[in-house]
Amino acid sequence: MSQRSRSLSAGGRRRVARQSAGLALAGAFFTFAPIGFLMQLLGDQPGGIPSGLLGAAVSGLISIGWASSFMFSLRLLPLVILFQVFVPPAAFYYLGRWGWLDIGPELSSAHTRLGLCLLSAASMVIGYVLAIMFTRRIESVAARAQAELDLAGQIHRALVPTIRRCEHGLMIIGRSEASSEMGGDLIDVVVRADRVDVYLADVAGHGVKAGVVMGMVKSAVRMAERGSDDLAELVSAVNHVLEEITEPSMFVTFAALRFERAGPSGGWRVHHVVAGHPPLLLHRAASGEVEELGPTSMPLGVDPVERFTPGTVRSDIGDTFVLYTDGLTETADPGGHMFGVEALKAAVRVALRGRSTRPDAALEHVLSAVRAHGPQSDDRTLLLVRVEDNPAVA
């Protein structure tokens, strides 16, 4: 979106807010103005129409003051109270002394009462109409906002669908749970004839803004996949793109796994890049232990000349790679204690106990452990890649 488009959008929102506030204040004025008319009916002899109009104006202005205090700033309250205490007596005293309250035709007591009642009723009707207009405007704005949020949710589900794939002997299961309608986490799989690439990204922040950047990351990765067969070059290309098009405060933690056939002996050679992301986990089926594949570089979008050097590990049948975002490990319980990496590793060990454990059941077990620890406050994403086959070179 261009700067002009953003400015127009922001200007439109401010205009709608001003119009809505104007309707609310006008509605308050005419709703409470009848108090001024009715006050003139309390005595044995009603006050005149000019006195009723003055009382209505004062009552309406006082209501605007109180409404403004609670709508905009409570600091206005002292001024409103001073106005309410001193202005009405002074206004009636001086305007009466100058004869302004005697302007107009002389009416009988009955006609004066009728006139004050009619003015009071008219003011109530106007206040009611303005209140309805304000309510409908708010409902319209809320409906548009909800429609935009629903669209954002649809876009997020299209960009980050649940993954359940079996590619070249690898079972890949992944799910991203956004903390709002649109999240900033990304999981993706790119399959080639001789390799499988698995990505996970976490954009700083969450919500629609992070979701837009997440879409950029997915596009940049897919384009870089077409232009380079080297994992380090691919990540560098994505880093350059993000550094150029995102705000200075925006960055992306990124993790990539590239599965390649290891050679005549079989097995998989797995290259990994962890750019500012929490360490990846590797569950070894033979021993039941969980290894950490730690960060190898800074996040993407920070330094355009950052070097991304992949690490390499070997994997065998039954080994499972676990990619996750900090929305899991930073989930806090009511006491403020975070779930943490060690608890995640323990949940992974339990979930993957036994070679017959299905990856989707393991994923659900880990997510359930996190949910049981505390409520969601950030996007949660988990992706498992289990080696189901031990390929040899064809």
Secondary structure in CASP SS format (residue, H / E / C, confidence):
PFRMAT SS
TARGET T0000
AUTHOR 0000-0000-0000
METHOD secondary structure of the structure
MODEL  1
M C 1.00
S C 1.00
Q H 1.00
R H 1.00
S H 1.00
R H 1.00
S H 1.00
L H 1.00
S H 1.00
A H 1.00
G H 1.00
G H 1.00
R H 1.00
R H 1.00
R H 1.00
V H 1.00
A H 1.00
R H 1.00
Q H 1.00
S H 1.00
A H 1.00
G H 1.00
L H 1.00
A H 1.00
L H 1.00
A H 1.00
G H 1.00
A H 1.00
F H 1.00
F H 1.00
T H 1.00
F H 1.00
A C 1.00
P H 1.00
I H 1.00
G H 1.00
F H 1.00
L H 1.00
M H 1.00
Q C 1.00
L C 1.00
L C 1.00
G C 1.00
D C 1.00
Q C 1.00
P C 1.00
G C 1.00
G C 1.00
I H 1.00
P H 1.00
S H 1.00
G H 1.00
L H 1.00
L H 1.00
G H 1.00
A H 1.00
A H 1.00
V H 1.00
S H 1.00
G H 1.00
L H 1.00
I H 1.00
S H 1.00
I H 1.00
G H 1.00
W H 1.00
A H 1.00
S H 1.00
S H 1.00
F H 1.00
M H 1.00
F C 1.00
S C 1.00
L H 1.00
R H 1.00
L H 1.00
L H 1.00
P H 1.00
L H 1.00
V H 1.00
I H 1.00
L H 1.00
F H 1.00
Q H 1.00
V H 1.00
F H 1.00
V H 1.00
P H 1.00
P H 1.00
A H 1.00
A H 1.00
F H 1.00
Y H 1.00
Y H 1.00
L H 1.00
G H 1.00
R H 1.00
W C 1.00
G C 1.00
W H 1.00
L H 1.00
D H 1.00
I C 1.00
G C 1.00
P C 1.00
E C 1.00
L C 1.00
S C 1.00
S H 1.00
A H 1.00
H H 1.00
T H 1.00
R H 1.00
L H 1.00
G H 1.00
L H 1.00
C H 1.00
L H 1.00
L H 1.00
S H 1.00
A H 1.00
A H 1.00
S H 1.00
M H 1.00
V H 1.00
I H 1.00
G H 1.00
Y H 1.00
V H 1.00
L H 1.00
A H 1.00
I H 1.00
M H 1.00
F H 1.00
T H 1.00
R H 1.00
R H 1.00
I H 1.00
E H 1.00
S H 1.00
V H 1.00
A H 1.00
A H 1.00
R H 1.00
A H 1.00
Q H 1.00
A H 1.00
E H 1.00
L H 1.00
D H 1.00
L H 1.00
A H 1.00
G H 1.00
Q H 1.00
I H 1.00
H H 1.00
R H 1.00
A H 1.00
L H 1.00
V C 1.00
P C 1.00
T C 1.00
I E 1.00
R E 1.00
R E 1.00
C E 1.00
E E 1.00
H C 1.00
G C 1.00
L E 1.00
M E 1.00
I E 1.00
I E 1.00
G E 1.00
R E 1.00
S E 1.00
E E 1.00
A C 1.00
S C 1.00
S C 1.00
E C 1.00
M C 1.00
G C 1.00
G C 1.00
D E 1.00
L E 1.00
I E 1.00
D E 1.00
V E 1.00
V E 1.00
V E 1.00
R C 1.00
A C 1.00
D C 1.00
R E 1.00
V E 1.00
D E 1.00
V E 1.00
Y E 1.00
L E 1.00
A E 1.00
D E 1.00
V E 1.00
A C 1.00
G C 1.00
H C 1.00
G C 1.00
V H 1.00
K H 1.00
A H 1.00
G H 1.00
V H 1.00
V H 1.00
M H 1.00
G H 1.00
M H 1.00
V H 1.00
K H 1.00
S H 1.00
A H 1.00
V H 1.00
R H 1.00
M H 1.00
A H 1.00
E H 1.00
R H 1.00
G H 1.00
S C 1.00
D C 1.00
D C 1.00
L H 1.00
A H 1.00
E H 1.00
L H 1.00
V H 1.00
S H 1.00
A H 1.00
V H 1.00
N H 1.00
H H 1.00
V H 1.00
L H 1.00
E H 1.00
E H 1.00
I H 1.00
T C 1.00
E C 1.00
P C 1.00
S C 1.00
M C 1.00
F C 1.00
V E 1.00
T E 1.00
F E 1.00
A E 1.00
A E 1.00
L E 1.00
R E 1.00
F E 1.00
E E 1.00
R E 1.00
A C 1.00
G C 1.00
P C 1.00
S C 1.00
G C 1.00
G C 1.00
W E 1.00
R E 1.00
V E 1.00
H E 1.00
H E 1.00
V E 1.00
V E 1.00
A E 1.00
G C 1.00
H C 1.00
P C 1.00
P C 1.00
L E 1.00
L E 1.00
L E 1.00
H E 1.00
R C 1.00
A C 1.00
A C 1.00
S C 1.00
G C 1.00
E C 1.00
V E 1.00
E E 1.00
E E 1.00
L E 1.00
G C 1.00
P C 1.00
T C 1.00
S E 1.00
M C 1.00
P C 1.00
L E 1.00
G C 1.00
V C 1.00
D C 1.00
P C 1.00
V C 1.00
E C 1.00
R C 1.00
F C 1.00
T C 1.00
P C 1.00
G E 1.00
T E 1.00
V E 1.00
R E 1.00
S E 1.00
D C 1.00
I C 1.00
G C 1.00
D C 1.00
T E 1.00
F E 1.00
V E 1.00
L E 1.00
Y E 1.00
T C 1.00
D H 1.00
G H 1.00
L H 1.00
T H 1.00
E C 1.00
T C 1.00
A E 1.00
D C 1.00
P C 1.00
G C 1.00
G C 1.00
H C 1.00
M E 1.00
F C 1.00
G H 1.00
V H 1.00
E H 1.00
A H 1.00
L H 1.00
K H 1.00
A H 1.00
A H 1.00
V H 1.00
R H 1.00
V H 1.00
A H 1.00
L C 1.00
R C 1.00
G C 1.00
R C 1.00
S C 1.00
T C 1.00
R C 1.00
P H 1.00
D H 1.00
A H 1.00
A H 1.00
L H 1.00
E H 1.00
H H 1.00
V H 1.00
L H 1.00
S H 1.00
A H 1.00
V H 1.00
R H 1.00
A H 1.00
H H 1.00
G C 1.00
P C 1.00
Q C 1.00
S C 1.00
D C 1.00
D C 1.00
R E 1.00
T E 1.00
L E 1.00
L E 1.00
L E 1.00
V E 1.00
R E 1.00
V E 1.00
E C 1.00
D C 1.00
N C 1.00
P C 1.00
A C 1.00
V C 1.00
A C 1.00
END
